[in-house]
């Protein structure tokens, strides 16, 4: 549970492989950052938002590198009171209680 709480406080400190974004640099100079959700012989489908995907053709991609910034927004707990953090921690701990 402490690891999950730390991931909320510091989302980019240690990004689990399934959640690590990829950075694609395109021939036109633009870039796309997101989670690769599908790979084919001629490209990728990248999830760039909660309900947004982009199809990238491999002929348009100059480079692909793993990202080091989490897609989870930083500062989610900014302004939270100690009681709020205690409640959140108790809730997260209760989720694992049945395991």
Secondary structure, 3 states (H helix, E strand, C coil): CHHHHHHHHCCCCCCCHHHCCEEEEECCCCEEEEEEEEEECCEEEEEEECCEEEEEEHHHEEEEEECCCCCCCCCCCCCCCHHHHHHHHHHHHHHCCCC
